[in-house]
C-alpha cells in the first residue's frame, strides 16, 4: 500500500488497536534513575510508594524490564469509546506553506475530556477501583488532566478531588465546570485547605500557583484521608506507559501505508504527550533498528530541558514528594502565568530526561506569541482549534516544514496534537487583542531555583 495516495485521515479498526502498552525503559541501556527518599536519599521501593499510589501502579512505576503490559479488557473497552484516534495528513497546511515536506499529526482531542489525558486517567482510576479505594486526588494545570480524571472517576463511581493551578482556575472557569459536571470537587491551588498550601501562600504571597504547588496539596490530602490515593497526569513512568497507546497506534497506521517519519515533534511539560507519541519510535532507535530526529518543544517561560539542570529534585513545591532525577528549574521555581497551563511544571519525566541526557532527542523552547501565531495559522487551514500546549509542537512542525521549503528536502514530519483549545479562548482573546506577552525568566531567576535543589550527600553534592 506504500504507493497509494495517503487518506486525509487514517483510522485503525478496533481489532488493530494495541492490546498492550509499551514500556520504553525496557530498551534503554541506561535506565532512569530511581525515585529517592528525601529523608535519607535511599531508593524507594514498593512499600515506600504504596501509601501514596495504587499498588498496581507502583509495580508499573518500578518495572524497568518488562517491555509490554497487557491492557486490561475493561480499559480497552473504555478506549473504544474514542479510540483509535485518527492520524491526519495535513494536506491543507502543506499547501499553505508551499513545502515539499509531508506533515502528519496524531489527533487526541476527539473525546469529551478534550485531550490525550484520558488514556492514563481511565487506567489509574481502574486500578484504584480494583483496589477497593473510595477515591483519588490529583492536580491539574490547564484542566485537561483534571477533566479526564473526573470523567474516568465518574464512569467508575470513584470520588475525585482536584487541585487546579490558581491562574488556570481563574482563566478557565468552563473547564472547571466540566470537572464538576462529572462529580469532582475542584479547589484553586495553592489554597488554605491544606497545611502545605498555607505554607506556600505564606512564602509566596499572591502567587498564581504552579503544578508543583497543586501536587503538594493533592498528595497531602491523599495521604491523610483513608481510602484515597494520589494519581498524577504526567511525569511518572506509569503515565508514559499508558500514553504509549498514542505512539503504538501511530506506528501501526504509518506502517499500513509505508510511511516513515523523519522528524517527530511533541510538546513537553512533564512528558506524558511527548513520551506517549515517541515511545515505539524511540524503541526502534534504542534498539538500533531505525533513526529518527525527535524534538521536544517547551515554553520559554518554563524551559526545564533547555535551561534546567539534570539533578535530583522534588516533584512538588511543598517538598513532600519523593526525589526524582530530572531536568529541573528547581521545585521552588514558579513559572509566569502564561496560557499553556499544562506545560507549567518545573521538571521533566525521569525517563525523558535520561533519554535527552544520553542524546537520543533534542529540545527547543519557544515564545507563546509565536506559538499562538502558529495555532491560528493551523486553525485557519486545518479546521481544528488547537490547545495551547500542543500548539508548541505545531510551531516547530511549521518551522521544520519551512526549512524543507528552503532546502528542497522532502522530509516526513509527525507531531502530536494533544487536544482542542475551546476552553482556552481567553488566551486566544489576549493574543488577538495584542495583550499577550512573552515572559522569559532571567538567568538570576533560573539560578535562584537551582540554588534550592536538595543537598543530599551522595546525590546532588
C-alpha positions in Angstrom: 0.0 0.0 0.0 3.1 2.2 0.1 2.3 3.8 -3.2 -1.4 4.6 -2.6 -2.5 8.2 -2.1 -2.5 8.7 1.7 -6.0 9.4 3.0 -6.6 12.6 4.9 -7.4 10.6 8.0 -6.1 7.1 8.7 -8.2 5.1 11.1 -7.4 1.7 12.6 -10.1 -0.9 13.2 -10.9 -2.0 16.8 -9.0 -5.2 16.1 -5.9 -3.2 15.1 -5.9 -1.2 18.4 -2.9 -2.0 20.7 -3.5 -4.8 23.1 -0.6 -3.9 25.3 1.2 -0.8 26.5 4.9 -0.5 25.6 7.5 0.3 28.3 10.4 2.1 26.6 12.5 1.7 29.7 12.9 -2.0 28.8 15.0 -1.0 25.8 17.0 1.8 27.5 20.7 0.9 28.0 20.9 3.4 30.8 17.7 3.2 33.0 16.1 6.2 34.5 17.4 7.0 38.0 15.2 5.6 40.8 12.9 7.7 43.0 14.7 8.5 46.3 13.5 9.1 49.8 14.3 12.8 50.6 14.9 11.8 54.3 17.8 9.5 53.7 18.5 9.6 49.9 17.8 5.8 49.6 16.0 4.4 46.5 12.2 4.0 47.1 10.6 0.6 46.7 7.1 -0.9 46.6 6.4 -0.5 50.3 7.6 3.1 50.3 5.3 4.2 47.5 2.1 2.3 48.1 0.9 4.8 50.8 0.7 7.4 48.0 0.0 5.4 44.8 -2.2 2.4 43.9 -0.4 -0.9 44.3 -0.6 -2.0 40.6 0.6 1.4 39.5 3.6 1.2 41.8 4.5 -2.1 40.1 4.3 -0.4 36.8 6.3 2.6 38.0 9.2 0.5 39.2 9.4 -2.1 36.4 12.3 -1.2 34.1 12.5 -4.5 32.3 9.0 -5.7 31.2 8.6 -4.4 27.6 4.8 -4.9 27.3 2.0 -4.7 29.8 -1.3 -6.2 28.6 -4.1 -3.6 28.6 -7.0 -5.0 30.8 -10.1 -5.7 28.7 -12.2 -3.2 30.8 -9.7 -0.4 29.9 -9.5 -1.4 26.3 -13.3 -1.4 26.0 -13.4 2.1 27.5 -10.8 3.1 25.0 -13.1 2.0 22.2 -15.4 4.9 23.1 -12.9 7.3 21.5 -10.0 5.2 20.2 -8.5 4.5 17.8 -7.8 8.2 17.2 -7.1 9.5 13.7 -3.7 10.0 12.2 -4.2 13.0 9.9 -2.3 14.1 6.8 -2.1 17.9 6.9 -2.6 18.4 3.2 -4.1 21.9 3.6 -1.2 23.0 5.8 1.3 21.7 3.4 -0.4 23.6 0.6 -0.5 26.8 2.6 3.2 26.6 3.5 4.2 25.5 -0.1 6.5 23.0 1.4 7.8 19.7 -0.1 7.5 18.2 3.4 4.8 15.8 4.3 3.1 16.6 7.6 1.1 14.3 9.8 -0.5 14.8 13.2 -2.0 12.3 15.7 -5.1 13.9 16.9 -6.1 13.1 20.6 -8.9 15.7 21.0 -11.8 13.6 19.9 -13.2 12.8 23.3 -15.1 14.7 25.9 -12.1 15.4 28.1 -10.6 17.2 25.0 -7.1 15.7 25.2 -4.8 12.6 25.4 -5.0 12.6 29.2 -7.9 10.2 29.3 -5.6 7.4 28.2 -3.9 7.3 31.6 -6.9 8.6 33.6 -9.0 5.6 33.0 -6.1 3.3 33.7 -5.3 4.9 37.0 -9.0 5.1 38.1 -9.4 1.4 37.1 -6.6 0.3 39.3 -7.9 2.4 42.2 -11.3 0.9 41.8 -9.9 -2.6 41.7 -8.0 -2.0 44.9 -11.3 -1.1 46.6 -10.4 2.6 47.2 -13.0 5.2 47.8 -11.4 8.0 45.7 -8.3 9.7 44.3 -6.7 13.1 44.5 -4.8 15.0 41.8 -3.6 18.3 40.4 -4.3 19.9 37.1 -2.8 22.8 35.2 -4.7 23.7 32.1 -7.5 21.4 33.2 -7.3 18.6 30.7 -5.9 16.1 33.2 -8.5 17.1 35.8 -11.3 16.8 33.3 -10.1 13.4 32.1 -9.7 12.0 35.6 -13.1 13.4 36.6 -14.6 11.7 33.6 -12.9 8.4 34.4 -13.9 8.5 38.1 -17.5 9.5 37.2 -17.6 6.4 34.9 -16.3 4.1 37.7 -18.1 5.7 40.6 -14.9 7.0 42.4 -14.7 10.2 44.3 -12.3 12.7 42.7 -10.6 15.7 44.4 -8.8 18.1 42.0 -6.4 20.9 43.0 -6.3 23.2 40.0 -3.5 25.7 39.5 -4.9 29.1 40.6 -4.2 31.0 37.4 -5.9 28.3 35.3 -8.8 28.1 37.7 -9.4 31.8 37.1 -8.7 31.7 33.3 -10.7 28.6 32.5 -13.9 28.5 34.5 -15.6 26.4 31.9 -13.0 23.6 32.2 -13.6 23.7 36.0 -17.4 23.3 35.4 -16.8 20.3 33.2 -15.0 18.6 36.1 -17.8 19.4 38.5 -20.3 18.0 36.0 -18.5 14.7 36.2 -18.7 14.9 40.0 -15.3 16.2 41.0 -14.6 18.8 43.6 -12.2 21.5 42.3 -10.0 23.7 44.6 -7.8 26.5 43.4 -4.2 25.9 44.4 -2.4 27.0 46.5 -5.3 27.0 48.9 -6.0 27.5 52.6 -7.4 24.0 52.8 -4.1 22.2 53.3 -1.1 22.8 55.6 1.3 22.8 52.6 -1.0 25.2 50.7 -1.0 27.6 53.6 2.8 27.4 53.8 3.2 28.1 50.1 0.9 31.1 50.4 2.9 32.4 53.3 6.2 32.0 51.4 4.8 33.3 48.1 2.0 35.8 48.8 -0.3 36.4 45.9 1.2 33.6 43.8 -0.7 32.4 40.7 0.3 28.8 41.6 2.0 26.1 39.7 1.7 22.4 39.1 4.3 21.8 41.8 2.1 23.6 44.3 -1.0 21.7 43.3 0.8 18.3 43.5 1.8 19.1 47.1 -1.7 19.7 48.1 -3.1 16.7 46.4 -0.5 14.4 47.9 -1.2 15.8 51.4 -4.9 15.1 51.1 -4.4 11.6 49.7 -2.0 10.5 52.4 -4.1 11.9 55.2 -7.5 10.6 54.0 -8.3 6.9 54.5 -9.3 5.1 51.3 -7.7 7.6 48.9 -4.6 7.6 46.8 -2.8 10.2 44.7 -2.7 9.9 40.9 -0.6 12.1 38.5 -1.3 13.1 34.9 2.3 13.3 33.7 6.0 12.9 34.6 5.8 9.4 36.1 6.9 6.2 34.3 3.4 4.7 34.7 1.8 7.6 32.9 4.2 7.4 29.9 3.5 3.6 29.8 -0.3 4.2 29.5 0.2 7.0 27.0 2.3 4.7 24.7 -1.1 3.8 23.1 -0.7 7.1 21.2 2.6 6.1 19.6 1.6 2.5 19.1 -1.5 3.4 17.2 0.5 6.0 15.1 3.2 3.4 14.3 0.6 0.8 13.2 -1.2 3.4 11.0 2.0 4.6 9.4 3.3 1.1 8.8 0.0 0.3 6.9 0.9 2.9 4.3 4.7 2.5 4.3 5.1 5.9 6.0 8.4 6.6 7.9 8.7 9.9 9.8 12.0 11.7 9.6 11.1 14.2 12.4 8.9 13.5 15.4 7.8 16.5 17.5 5.9 16.8 20.7 5.2 19.4 23.3 6.9 18.9 26.6 5.8 19.9 30.1 6.0 16.8 32.3 6.3 14.4 29.4 3.0 12.5 29.0 2.2 13.5 25.5 5.8 13.5 24.1 6.6 10.2 25.8 3.5 8.6 24.5 3.9 9.7 21.0 7.6 8.8 20.6 7.6 5.5 22.5 7.7 2.9 19.8 9.8 5.1 17.5 12.3 5.6 20.4 12.3 1.9 21.0 13.4 1.3 17.4 16.1 4.0 17.9 17.3 2.5 21.1 17.5 -1.0 19.5 19.4 0.4 16.6 16.7 -0.6 14.1 16.0 2.9 12.7 16.9 6.5 13.4 14.6 9.5 13.9 15.1 13.1 14.8 12.9 13.6 17.9 12.2 17.2 19.1 10.7 18.2 22.5 9.2 21.6 22.5 8.7 23.6 25.7 7.7 27.2 26.5 10.5 29.7 27.0 8.7 30.7 30.2 9.4 27.3 31.7 12.5 25.9 30.0 13.4 22.8 32.1 15.1 20.9 29.2 16.9 23.9 27.6 17.9 25.8 30.7 17.4 23.4 33.6 19.9 21.3 35.5 20.0 17.5 35.4 19.7 16.6 39.1 17.6 15.1 41.8 14.8 17.4 42.9 11.3 17.4 44.5 8.4 16.9 42.0 6.4 19.4 44.1 6.8 22.9 45.5 5.9 21.8 49.0 8.7 19.2 49.1 6.5 16.3 50.3 7.0 14.0 47.3 9.9 11.7 46.5 13.0 13.0 44.8 13.3 12.3 41.0 16.3 12.8 38.9 15.3 15.0 36.0 15.9 18.2 34.1 14.6 20.8 36.5 14.4 24.5 37.2 14.1 23.8 40.9 10.9 22.9 42.8 10.6 26.5 44.1 10.5 27.9 40.6 7.1 29.2 39.8 6.6 30.0 36.1 4.9 33.1 34.8 1.1 32.7 34.3 1.2 32.0 30.6 -1.6 30.2 28.8 -0.1 26.8 28.3 -1.0 25.7 31.8 -0.2 22.1 31.1 3.4 22.9 30.4 4.0 25.0 33.6 5.9 22.3 35.5 9.4 22.9 36.8 10.8 19.5 35.9 10.6 16.7 33.3 9.9 13.0 33.3 12.9 11.0 34.6 12.6 8.7 31.6 12.6 11.5 29.0 15.4 13.3 31.0 17.6 10.3 30.7 16.9 9.9 27.0 17.6 13.6 26.5 20.8 13.5 28.6 22.0 10.5 26.5 21.5 12.3 23.3 18.5 10.4 21.9 16.4 13.5 21.4 16.8 17.3 21.3 14.8 20.2 22.7 13.8 23.7 21.8 12.0 26.5 23.7 9.5 28.9 22.0 7.7 32.1 23.0 4.0 31.9 23.5 3.1 34.7 21.0 4.9 32.7 18.2 3.0 29.6 19.5 -0.4 31.3 19.2 0.5 32.6 15.7 1.1 29.0 14.7 -2.1 27.9 16.4 -4.1 30.5 14.5 -2.5 29.6 11.1 -3.2 25.9 11.8 -6.8 26.5 12.8 -7.5 28.5 9.6 -6.3 25.8 7.3 -6.8 22.5 9.1 -10.1 23.4 10.8 -9.2 22.5 14.4 -8.7 25.0 17.2 -5.6 23.5 18.9 -4.8 23.6 22.6 -2.0 26.0 23.6 0.1 23.1 24.8 0.2 21.1 21.6 0.4 24.4 19.6 4.1 24.4 20.7 4.5 21.3 18.6 2.6 22.9 15.7 5.0 25.9 15.9 8.1 23.7 15.4 6.4 21.5 12.9 5.8 24.6 10.7 9.3 25.8 11.3 10.7 22.4 10.2 8.4 22.4 7.1 9.6 25.9 6.1 13.2 24.7 6.4 12.3 22.0 3.9 10.9 24.7 1.6 14.3 26.5 1.7 16.4 23.3 1.2 14.0 21.4 -1.1 14.2 18.3 1.3 11.1 16.1 1.2 11.0 15.2 4.9 8.1 13.5 6.6 7.1 15.3 9.8 5.0 13.9 12.6 3.7 15.8 15.6 1.2 15.2 18.4 -2.0 17.3 18.5 -2.9 16.6 22.2 -6.3 18.3 22.2 -8.5 21.2 21.4 -8.4 24.8 22.6 -12.1 25.6 23.1 -11.6 26.2 26.8 -8.6 28.4 26.1 -10.4 31.3 24.3 -9.3 33.8 27.0 -5.8 33.1 25.8 -6.8 33.5 22.1 -8.5 36.7 23.0 -5.4 38.1 24.6 -3.4 37.1 21.6 -5.8 38.8 19.2 -6.0 41.9 21.3 -2.2 42.2 21.4 -2.2 41.8 25.2 -0.2 38.6 25.3 3.4 39.0 26.4 6.4 36.7 26.2 7.9 36.4 29.7 11.3 34.8 29.7 12.9 34.2 33.1 16.2 35.8 33.7 19.4 33.9 34.4 19.1 35.1 38.0 15.6 33.6 38.4 16.8 30.3 36.9 19.8 30.3 39.2 17.7 31.0 42.3 15.5 27.9 41.6 18.6 25.7 41.0 20.2 27.0 44.2 17.4 25.4 46.2 18.0 21.9 44.9 18.1 19.4 47.8 21.6 19.0 49.1 21.7 15.3 50.0 25.1 13.6 50.4 26.0 11.3 47.5 23.2 12.6 45.3 23.4 16.3 44.5 26.5 17.3 46.5 
